[in-house]
Amino acid sequence: MDRHIAFGVLGPIRIWRDGAELPPGPPKQRAVLALLLLEAGQPVSLSRIVDALWPAGAPSSAANIVHRHVGNLRKLLEPHLAPRAPGRLLVRRVGGYAIDVDAGTLDLLRFRELAQRARAARAGGDTEAAAELFTQALSLWRGEAAAGVPQELRGHPAFFAVDSEHLAVLREGADLVLATGAPERMLPLLQSAAALHPLDESLHVRLVQALAATGRQAEALALYDTMRARLAVQVGVEPGPELSAVRARLLHDVQTPPDGTDDGRPLSGTDRPPRQHAPESAPAVRPTQLPPDLCTFVGRRTELARLTELLDALDDGRPAAASVVISAIDGMPGVGKTTLAVHVAHRLAHRFPDGQLYVNLRAFDVSESAVPAAEVLRSFLTALGVPARDLPPDTDSRVALYRSLLAGKRILILLDNALDSEHVRPLMPGSSSCLVVITSRTQLRGLVATHGARPITLGLLSREESREVLAGRVGGERTAAEPAAVDEIIDLCGRLPLALAIVAAHAATQPDLPLASVAAALLDDRDSLDGFAGEDRYTDLRTVFSWSCRSVGPQAARLLRLLALHPGPDISAAAAASLAALPARRVRALLATLNGAHLLARSGPQRFAFHDLLKVHALEQSRELEDEDTRQLAVRRLLDHCLHTAYAAAEALMPNRIEAPLEPEAAPGVVPEPIGGRQEAMAWLDRELPVLLSAVPYAQRRGFPQHAWLLAQALELHLDRQGRWQDQTAVQRTALEAAISLKDPVREAQACRALGFAWGRLCEDDRADAFLRRALTLFTEAGDAAGQARTRRQMAFLANARGRHTEALRHYEHALALYRGIRNLGGQAVVLNETGWTHILLGDHERAITWCDRAVSLHRAIGDVNGEAAAWDSLGLAHHHLGHHPEALDCYRRALGLYRHMNDRYLQADTLLHLGDTHEARGAHITAVLVWRQAVRILDDMGHPEAKQARARLEDTPHHPR
């Protein structure tokens, strides 16, 4: 590749050769170049280029014109290229043309590289670096992608895809920067993007937040009002719930005056006690007490940089170093706090010519008592040259002498394994020339508040750092020979440094043992910590974990044991309260204790998660210390909590749609979470869905088949609306197993019906038909008319999906008769609408209007908002096909308003697609594309499988404005 060529496509197309900018050529040549650059090195076929250059139809000479543009670009990029010689930059490959570029020569690839590095930094906990990398990435944008390409050519999907990628990264970066409290760096980037995308609500949400965060509340409110008017005039809709919620919060903040208090202010100079000075007789002694550094230390680059920066502040005399510099390193047991602290102390030791003090405070060693501050002071004073006869008898006097001796000296002090802030507070020097590094398994918030300590919470190693740990201990050749085994060992160790070190030590002492065998042994013992046993208490993971568990007190330790029974990836404080049958306030306090001791990690607001190995330890302790009846009752309470809250959420979202009664009553001690409305219900289901999907098979395994079956029923409609059809099949298979074990044919029928419909959604027609026929047979034998009717409706739905509309009408006719027989008005209303929809598919739109009108009236009469919205949408589609565009738009807006009220995002997207279709049909092409984009964004955010089909509308339309 010619290293002197560079390209810019994140804005106007630009080319540089040897630092000089080249003209990209006439419009169609620029368009060819843009397409090649947007594909970033991937080949673009001749047919795709032709389609992009002539969206309304290509001339017969189109291929020759493209070849001419390609030839001109080759001459521009490589002017010394011989005639007909193959180019090195613009090349012909199998499948088309491509430009050979990398992140150093194309700003698009540089943008992607920076964004990926930002995500990696964020995942590693370095939010400041992530924010800076996101800002660098987004600052590369100079306008819309490939600006200057003729507007009529911008309908090609490549342009839309790259602009969408820009907006996605902008939203990620804005969220991170706003969370870190530095909105200024992102504000101009948001303003520029909002100008290019004036109807993008999610973008304006973040711009309003950024303006407010920089003190420009009035401007933020004005922007909301402008956005609301723009949406009403151009799209005919109100702002969505996210933008409205931001406005509400902003109004609340504007109207609530600050209280003016500042309880957490640091001590002023006059608040501090006066320094005392060392007696003249104290001899000068240089202590060097650091333990040996670890020769195989790897990684922790971010933390090392932060600690070094603290020392640089000390040396530079910055305000941050006006008092003693203290770094408090905390983290879970086994994460490598002491290893890091000792390593950084050795790296910095040369900058402390007056010596280094070290003590292991043993706060978490149950075989020995924690070393009291008075004893540490005695040891430190002795190391500093104070004779035993001159040691003060009381602690306060020792503190005074200790600080006097350290005054003006450059000494590094390492306090390892501290219990809490009070434990180490007497050991803080008064001299600003000293550096104190403290390690603890608990967060030293008190020291942060009173002494300005800089906290560093040590996380798990990255995968690359984990590989370095193993390679450093067992040999690089050995790890390179078995990379798959290395990755499996890393996963089974959970990237915990102590676990990796223990396993590596086992492997290093058996050099002929394949690493695959080491991994297999860990896998066999994955339900215990036997594979992480060491020769002494400091290298035995079970012992190390036990020290932390004992330090938090008996109630917190018992809660930890019970939490290990939870099957999901994390647990809410509310669910923990039900699991333990304790008051919510008490459980929140215990969870805070466990989090402070790093036995649990916060995974979200009032949500907590285990490290995998800590969960294994807690399960071991649960089996050892809790009897089976106690464990089983705790599981029952947890499942009751999930079930009763899930039922409340499903009922709030879709009233009267669950046909199975909720039974039995919740066990004593269970407090289901209150669900106040549709938005709360949707938020709870979204938040808890991974837990609920785990709870269904867990309930069956633990001997609670009724809970498994009922949970599957509660989740059925939500999973269907979210497009989680693979999850649906898994859940309903378990429900079917549970129903069979309960020997309940009606429950078996319900599970068969739900499973059959899910298979139909996945286009597995044979499986779908078999389960639905089985369900219909079981419902008929049981005399369950409602079950028969619902099965008929789902058979009709799938028949329509296969184009068999007459068959669908027959199913609906049966369903309507069944619902009328049991006087089920809600069922009748649904069938009226679905019959109308089928007539739309048959092309009989006048008849469809009749059926859908009846559906709207009946749904409204019985107060079924969900059904009414669906009927309005169907009615709008019928009017659309008849060319009644104003009537169609009115129907869609009614449906959209109801769906937004219900917070049903999937059906919002579905109606937005129909709304966009009508705008397109009446010639409002720009509005149509904008509305379709809203729908695609919702489906993308949901991860819905129908997003691809929805995006096809954007790719197919020749009108694709930015």
N, C-alpha and C positions, 0 to 999 in steps of 0.2 A: 504494500500500500504506500502511496505517496504521502509521506508524513507531513508535507507542507500544505495539504488541502484540508479545509475544515468547512462544515456546513451548519447553518442555523435554520430550523424549521419551526421553532416555538415563537412564532410571530411572523413578520415578513421573511420570505425565503432569502437567505444570504449565503454567499460563497466567498471564501478567502483562500488565496494562494500566496504563500510566503508573506502573509500579513496584509496583502493588498486585496481589497474587495473586488469581486468580479460581478458584472451584471448577469442576472439569471436568464435573460432573454425575454422573448415575447410571451404573452399570456399562456398559450397552450404549451409552450416549452416549459414554462414555470410549473404548469400543472403536472406535466410528466415528471419533472424533477421532484415536485412535492409528493406525488404518489410513491416514488421510489424511496424517498427519505422517510416518509411516514411508516413504511414497512420495515425500515431500519435494518437493511441487509437481507431481508427475505425476498425471494423472486416475485415479481408481479407479471402476470401473464399479459400477452398482447391483447386478449379479449377484454380483460379488466381495464386496461388503459383506454381502449376504444370506448367502452361503456361509460367511463368517467368523462372523457373528453366530449362525447356527443350523447348526452342523456336523452335527448329527444329523437335520436336516430342517427346512425353514422352514415357518411357518404361512402360510395364504393371505393374511394381512394384512401380510406381511413388508415389501413395498415401501412401504406406507403408514407403517409404523413407522420405516423408515429415513428417509423424507422428513420425518417429525416430528422425529427426532433432528437432522437437518441444519438444520431450521428453528430448533430450540432453540439449536444451536451458533452460528448466524448472529446470533441475538438476544444471546447471551452475548458474542460477539466484537465486534459492532457494534450496541450497544443503541439508537443513534439512527437506525438504518436504517428507512426507511419500509416499511410492510407491502407484501409482494410485490415490493419493489424488489430488483434484483440486487445481491448483496454484492460488496465489493471484496476481501475476504479469502477467504472460502469461496465459491468460484465454480463454476458449472456449465460444463463444457467438453465438447467432442466426446469421447465415451468415458467420461464420468462426472463425479464431483466432484473438486475439488482445493483445497488451501489454498495461497495465494500466499505463499511464504516464501523467505528467502535465508539466507546464513551469519550475518547479523546478527540474525536473528529466530528461528532454529531451531538448537538445539545439535547436532543430527545433521549439518546442513550445515557448521556450524563445525568439528565433529570431522573431517569429510572434508577440509575445506580445510586444517586444520592437519596432518593426516596427509600430504596431498599435498605441502605445503611441506617437511615433514620428509624425505620421500623425495627431493625436489629438493636439499635441503641435503646429504643423504647422498651423492647422486650427484655433487655438486660438491666432495665431500671435506671438508665442514665437519661433522664428526661431533658436535661439541659442540652446535652449533645444532640439528642433527637430533635429538639426544637430548632437548634442551629442548622442541622442538616436539612430539615424540612424547609426552613427559610431559604437556604442556599438553593435547593432544588426549585422552589417556586419562583425565586428571583430570576431564574433563567427565562421565564416566559415574558415575551414582549408584546403580547396581543393574542389573538386567536391563532390556532395552528395554521401555518402556511398562508398567512394573510397576504392578500394581493392576488390570489388565484381568483379568476372570474366567479362571481356569485352563483351563476347557473351551474357551475361544475362542483360546487361544494356539497351537493347532495350525496356524494359518494360516502359510503360507510367509514372509510379510513379517516376522513376529517372528523366525523362525529366521534369515532372511537378515541382518538387522541385528545380531543377537547374534553370528553367525558373522563378520561384518565387524569387530566389536569384537575378537573373539579373534584374528583375523588381524593386525590392527594391533598388538595387545598383544604377539603373538609377535615381530613386526618390531621394535617398540620395545624389548622386553626383550633381544633378541639384540644390538641396537646398544649399549644402555646397559651390558650385561654386558661387551661387548667393550671399551668405553671405561673400564671400571674404576670406575663409579659406581653400584653396584646399589641404594644406599639409596633413590634417587628412584623406582625401579620396584617395590620390594618390597611396599609396601602395596597397590599396584594389582594385582599378581599374587595377593596373598593374598585380596583381595576377589573377584577373578574365579574363583580356585580354589574358593572357597566356593560360588559359583553353579554351577560345572561340576565336580563332584567326581570324575568319571570321565574327564576330559580329560587324557590322558597327556602330550601335548606341553606343556600349560600347567604341569603339575606338574614336568616336566623343568626348565623355566625357574625355577620357584619354588625347587626344590631348589638349583639353581645360585646363585640370588640369596641364599638363606639361607647357603650355604657361603661365598660371597664376602664376606658381612658378618660372618664369624667365628662363625656359628651352626651349626657342623657337626653337633652333636648333634641339633638341631631338624630339620636337613635329613634326617638318617638316619631319624629318627622319622617324618617325613612320608612317606618312601619306604615304610617298613614299613606305615604306615596305608593308603597307596595300594594296595600289593600285596594286603593283606587285603580291601580294598574290591572290587578287581577280581575276586578269587577268589570272593567271596561273591555279588556282584551280577551278574557277567558270566560267570564260570567260566573266566577266562583268566589267564595270568601277565603281568606287565609286559612291554611290548615292548622291543626292543633299545636304543632311545634312552634310556629311563628306566633300564634296567639298566646301561648304559654309564656314565651319570652317577653312579650309586651306586658302581660299581667305581672310578671316578676319585676320588670323594670318600673312599672307604676307603683308597685308596693315599695320598692327601694327608694324611689323618689319621694314618697310620702312619709317614710319612716326616718325620723332624724336620728343621727348617731348619738350615743349616750355620753360620749366624751371621756369614758373611763379608760385607763390603761394600767391594769393590774400587773401586767407582765413586763413592765419596764425594767431594764437592767439597772443595777445599782449605780448611782452617780459617784463621782469622786469623793464627795463629802460624806456619802453613806458608808464608804468602805472604812474598816478599822485601819489605824495608822500602822505602817510597817515597823517591825522591830529589826534590829541589826545584830549580826552575829557577834559574840564576844571576841575581843582581840586575841584571846588565847587559843581559839579554835584552829587547829592545824589545817593546812591545805592538803586534801586528799582527793585523788581522782578515782572514783568508783567505776568499774566496768563490769556490770552484773548481768548483761544480756545473755540469755541462753543461746545455744548454737543456732545458726540459721539453717534452714532446710535446703540442702544442695539441689533438690529436685523441684524447687518452687517454680510454678508456672502461672501465667495469666494474671488476673486482677489488675489489669492495666489502668482501668478507670479509677479504681480506688487508690492505687499508688499515685496516680496523677493528682487526685484530690488532696491526699495527705502531703504530697510534695508542695502543692500550691499553698497549703496552710503555712508551711515553713517559709516559703518565699515571702508571704505576707509578713511573717515575723521579721525576716531579714530586711525587708524594704521599709519597715516602720509604717505600714499602712494602718488606717484606723481600725481595721479588723483585728489588728494585733496589738492594740493599745493595752490589753491585759493578757494574762497567760493564755497561750494557745492550747486548747484541749480538743482532742478528737476521741469521740466515744464510738467504738465499733461494736455493734450488736448483731445478733443473728441466731438462727436455730442451732441446736447442738450438732456438732460435726461439720459445720459449714466452713471451718478454717479461720476463725477469728484470731486465735493465738498465732497460728502460722503466718497470717498476714501481718499482724502487729510486730512480731519478732523480725520478719523479713524487712519491713519498712524501717524498723529501728536500726537494723544493721546498715541499711542503705544510707540513712541519715546520720549515723553516729559520728562521722568525721566533721559534721557541722556543729557538734557539741563537745568542744575540747575539754570542758570541765567534767565530763563523765556521763554515765548512764546508770540509772537505778532501775531495778526490776524486782517485782514481787508477784508470786502466784497467790492470790487471795483465797482460793479454794472454796468459793461460795457455793459451788454445786457438787462438791465432793462429799457424799454422804458418809464416807468412812472417816472423815476428819472434819473438825469444825472450821468454819470460815475464820480466816485470820483477822483479828480485830485491828482497828486503826492504830491503837496504842502500841500493839506489838510491831506493826509495820514501821511506825515512827522510831521505835527503839532500834530496829534493824537498820533503817536508813541513816539515823544519826550516827550509829556506830560506823557505818560505811563511809560517812562524811568526816570521820576522824574524831568524833566526840568520845572520850574515854568513858567506860562504864560508870565510874564513880561520879561523873559530871552529868549523867542523864537525869533530867527532871523527873520527879515521881508521878506527876499527874499529866493527863493527856493534853490539856490546854497549854501547859508550859512546854511540852514537847513540840506541839504545833508551832508555837511562837519561835522556839529555837530553830526548828526545821526551816521555817520561812526566812529567818534571819540568815542562816547559812547559805540559802539558795539565792539570796538577793544579789542581783547583778551577774549571776553566773549563768553559763550556757550549759544546762543539764537536761538530758532527755529522761523522762520518767515513764516507765511502762508498768501499768497496773492491770494485771491479768485476772480474769474470772471474778469480776466484782459482782456483789449481790444486787446493789441498787445505788442510787445517788448518795444516800446517807452514808453508805459504807466507805466511799472514797472522798467525801467532801473534806475531811480533815487533812487529806494528803495532797490537796491542791496547793501549789506554791504561790507566793504572792508576786513573784518576779515575772515580768513580761518577756524575759529572755529565755524562759524554759518552755519546753514542749511536753505535754502530757498525753499519752496514748492509753486509752482504757478499753478493755474488752469485757463484755458481759453478755449473758444470754437474754437479758431483759433490756428494754429500752430505757435509757437513763434520762428521762424527760426532765426530772428535777434539776439535773446538772445543766441541761440545755437552758432551762429557765433562769437559774441563778448565776451560772458562770459562763453562759454563752458557748457551751460546748458544741462542737460541730458533729452532729450524729452521722454515722455511716452504717446503714443496714446492709450487711453482707448477704447477697443472694447466692443462688446455686451457680455452679460453673456453667459456662456455655458448652455446647457439644465439642467445639474445637479445643477449648481448654481441658475438657475431660479427656479427650484423646491425648493431649500433651501429658497429662498426669500419668496415664497408663503407659505411654511410650517412655517417659522418663524413668519409670520404675521397673518395667519388664523388658524394655528394649525396643527401639524403633523398628528394627527389622522384624521382630515378632509381631508387633501390632500391624505393620504394613502388610504382612503376609495373610492376616485374617481380619480384614476391615469389617466384615459383616458381624463377626463375633465381638469385635470391639464395640460396635454400635449397640449390640444387644446387651453387653455388660454395662455400658453407660446408661441405657434405659432402665435396667434392673437395679442399678445403684441410684437412680434418680438424680444423677449429676451432683450427688453429695460428696464433697471431698474426702471425708473420713471413710465413707463406704467404698469409694474408689481405691483409697490407699490400702484398706484392709484386703480387698479382693486382689489388688496388685501384689501385695506382699505374699498372699497365698500362691499366686501364679509365679512370682519370681523365685520362690523356693522350690518350684517344680518345673524346671526349664523345659522338660520334655513333654509336659502336659499341654495339649492343644488348647488355645483360648476358647475354642468352640465347646470343649468339655467343661471349662470353667463356667461359661455362660449357661450350659445345660444344667449344671448343678445348681446354679442360682435360680434358674427357672423352676426346677423341681421343688426348691425350698421357698418359693415366692410368698407363701402364706406364713412364713416365720422368718426370724432374723438369724437362723442357724448359720447361714452362709456368710454372716458378717461378724462371727466370733473372733476375738483376738486373744493374744496370750496374756495381756494384762488389762486392767480396768480402763485404761486410757485408749486402748485400741479395740475394745469390745463395744460394738454399736448398741447392743441391748443395755449394757451398763451405763453408757454415756447418756442414752435417752432417759433411763430411769432416774438419773440425778435430777434432770429438769422436771420430770413428772412429780417427784417428791417435793421439789422446791415450791410448787404452786399451792400446796395445801390439799387436804383430803377431798373437799367438795369439788374443786376444779379438776383434780385428778380423776375423780369418779365421772364427772361430766365428759372428760376426754375419752374415757373408756366406753361410755355409752354412745358418744358421737361416732365412734369407729363402726357402729352398727349401721350407720346411714349409708345407703348404697350409691348416692349420687356423687358428682364431682365436687360439690360444695353444699353447704347447708345454711339456711337463714337462721337468724336468732329466734324467730318465732317458732320454726320447726324444732329447734333445739330445746325450747321451753317445753313443748309438748312431749318430745322424746324423753326428757328427764323428769317431766311432771313437776316442774318448778316454776315459780312466778317469773314472768318475763323480765322484770327489772333485775332479779337476782341472777338470772341466766346471762343477761347482757354484761353484768359485772364479772361473772366467771369467764365469759368469752374474752373480755378485755384482758383479764389476767393471763389466760392461755395465749392470747395474741402477743401480749407484752413479753411473755417468756419464749416467744417464737415456736410454740408447740402447734399453733394454728396460724395460718396466714390469712389476711383479709383479701377476699376475692371481689369485694364490692361493698356498698353500704350495707352494714349489718349482715354480711355474708362471710363465711369462713371456710377454709379448705385445709386439708392435711397435705403434708408431703407424703408420698407413697410409703416410704419406709417408717415414718412416724405412725401412720395408720396401721401398718402391720404390727408395730409394737403395741399400740393401744388395743388392737384386737387380741393380741396375746394376753395382755393384762386383763382384758374383759373376760376371756375364757378362764383365766386363772382365779380372778377375784370376785366374779359375779356368777351366781348360779343360773342354770338354764331358764328357769321360770322367770327370773328377773329380766334376763336378756330378751326373752320372747315377749314379755309384757311391754318392754320398751319399744320393740319392733312394732307391736300392735299399735301403740300410741303414735308412733311416727307415721304408719300407714293410715291411721284414722285422720291424722292432721292433713296429709296429702289428699286423701279422698274427699273429706268434707270441704276443704277449701277449693279443690278442683271442681266439685259439683256446684259450689256457689259461683265460681267464675264462669263456668259453662252456662249456667242459668242466667247470669247477668248479660252475657253476650248474646245468647240465643234462647230466650225463654221458651219453656215447654217443648224443647227439642229432644231432651233425654227421656226415653220411655221407661227406663228402669228406676224404681224407687230407691232412695238412698237408705241403706240399712247395713249393719246395725247402727245404733247410736254410738257416738264417740266414747271411748273409755275415759274414766275419771282422770283428770290432769291434762286432757287435750283441749287446747284453745285454738280452733281454726282461725285463720287470718280473716279479718273483716274485708269484704269486697264491696266497695261503696258504689260502684257503677261500672259501665262498660270499659272505660279507659283503664281503671284499676284492674279489672278482670283481664284485659288483654296484656297489660304490663306484667301481671302476676304469672300468667301462663307463659309468656315469652321468657320471663326470668327463670321460672321453675321447670321449663320443659325438659332440659337434660336430666333433672332429678326424677321427674315423673316417668320418663321413658325407662329409666333404670328401676324405678319402683315397681313397675308392672311385673317383670320376670322375677324380681327379688321377692315380691309378695308370694308368688307361686312357689318359689324355692323354699321359703321359710314356713310354708304351711298355711297361707292365708289366701286360698283360691278365690273366695268371695271378694276380697279387696282387689285382687288382680283383675277379675272380670269387671267390677264396677269402675275401676280406674280407666280401663280400656274404653268403656262406654262414655265416661266423662270426657275423654280426650278425642273421641272419634271425629266430631265435627270440626274441632280446632285443627287437627292434623290434616283433614281434608282441605280446609280453606287455605292452610299454609303450604299446600303442595307437598307435604311430608309423607308421600305415599309409601315409600320403602319403610319408613318408621311405622306407618299404619299397619302394613302387613305383619311386621314383627310383633307389634302390640296385640293385634287381633288373633294371631296364631297362639299367643300365650293365653288370651281370653278364651279361645276355643278349648285349649287344654284344660283350663280352669273349669269351664262349664261341664266338660265331660267328667272331670273328677268329682264335680258336685252332683252329677247325674240329673241335670236339669235340662230338658229338651228345649225349653223356650230360650234359656240363656245360650244354649248351643246354637239355636237358630239365629239369635242376634249376632253372635260372633261370626257365623257363616255369612250372614248378610253383609256385615261390615267388611269382612275379609274379601268376599267376592267383589264388592264395589271397589275396594282398593286395587285388587288385581285388574279390574277393568280400567281404572285410571292409568295403570301402567301398561295398558294395551295387551295384557295377558288374557285374551278372550276366552280360551278354553277353561282356564282356571276360574275366571270370573263366572262363567256360565254354570260351571259345576257347583260352586259354592252357593250361588244365588238360587239355583234350583233346589239344592238341599235345604236352604233356609225356607223357601216357600213351602216345601213339603212338611217340614217340622212345624211351621206356623199353622198350616192348614190342619194338621193332625191335632194340634193343641187348641184349635178354635180361636186363635189370636188374630182378629181381623186387622188391628192396627199394624201388627208385624207383617201380615200379608200385604197390606196396602203400601207400606214403606218399601218392602222388597220389590213390589211391582213398579213403584216409582223409580227405583234404582235400575231395574231392568230396562225401563223406558229410557232413562238417561243414557245408558250405554248403547241402546239401540239407536238413539239419535246420533251418538258419536260415530256409529258405524254407517250412518246414512240410511238406516231402516226406519223411516219416520212413520210409516203406516203401522208397523209393528209396535212402535212406541205409543201411538194413539190407542191401540188396543190395551196395552198395559195401563195407560192412564184411565181408560174407561173402567177397567176393573178396580183400580185404586179408588176412583171417585165413588163408585157404588159401595165399596167397603167402608169408606169414611162416612158416607151418608147413613149407612146401616148402623153405625155406632154413634152418629150425631157428633162427629169430630169436625167442628167448623174450621179449625186451623188446618187440618189435613185437607179439607175440601178446598180451602183458599189456595193452598200451595199447588194442588193439582190443577186448579183453574189456570193459574199462571203458567205452569209447565206445559199444559195443553196448548195455551196460546203461543208459547215459545215454539212448540213443535209445528204449529201452523205457519209460523214465520219461516221455519226451515223448509216447509213444503211450498212456500211462496204464496200462501193464501193469507195476505196481510190484513185484509178487511175482517176476515173471520178471527184472526189473531187479536185484533183490537177489541172485538166483542168479548172474547174470553179474558183478556188482560184487564179490561175495564171492570168486569165482574170480580176479578181477583183483587184489584185495588180497593174496591168498595168493601169486600168482605174482610180483607186484612185490616182495613181502617176501622171497621165496625167492631172487631174483636181486639183491637189494640196491638196487633202484631206488627211492630215497626220494621223488623227485618224482612218479613214477607211483603209488606207494602213497598219497601225499597226495591225488592226484586221485581215486583209487578210493574212499578214505574219504569224500571230499566227495560223490561220486555215491551212495554207499551211504546217506549221511545224508539225501540228498534223497529217495531211495526210501522210507526209513522215515518221513520227514516226511509224505509224501503218504498213507501208510497210517495216519497218526495215531499212530505209535510215537515220541512226542516224546522220551522219555528216550534211546532208542536213537539217534535222529537227533542230539541234542545231543552224545552221546558220540562219534559219528562225526565231527561237525564239529570238536570240540575236538581230536581226534587229527589231523585234516587241518591245522587251524590251527597246532598245535604244530610239525608237520613243515615247513609253509611258513615259519613264523618262523625255524626252524632254518636253512632254506635262504635266508632273507632275500628271498623272492619276494613283494614287496609287492602286486603285482597280484592274485595268487591268494589272498593273505591277505584282501584286500578282498572278493574273490568269495566266499570261505568265510564271512566276517563277514556278508555280506548274507544268505546262506542261514541262518546261525545266528540272525540277527535275525528272519527269517521264521518259524522254529520257535518262538522266544520269543513272537512275536505270536500264532501259532496256539494256543499253550497259555494265552493270556490275560495274559502278562507284558508288557504294553504299554510300560511305562517302560523295561524292560531292552531290549526290541526297538529302541526309538528310539535308545537310547544305543549299542547295537552298530552299528546302521545308520550313525550319525554317524561312528563310527570308520572304517567302510568308505568313506564319502563323503570324509572328510578325506584318507585315503590316496590315493584316486583324484584328488582335487583337487590334492594335492601333486605327483602325477605328471603333472598336466595331461592325464589320460586321457579320451578321448572318452566313455567309459561313465559318467563321473561324473554327467552330467545324468540318465541313466536311473536311476542308483542314488538320486539325490536325490529322484526321483519318489516313492519309498517314503515319505519323510518328508513330502512335500507331500500325499500321498493319505491318510495315516492321520489319524483324528480325534483321536488321543491323541498330543500333541506336547509333553511336559513340558520345562521348561527345565532 
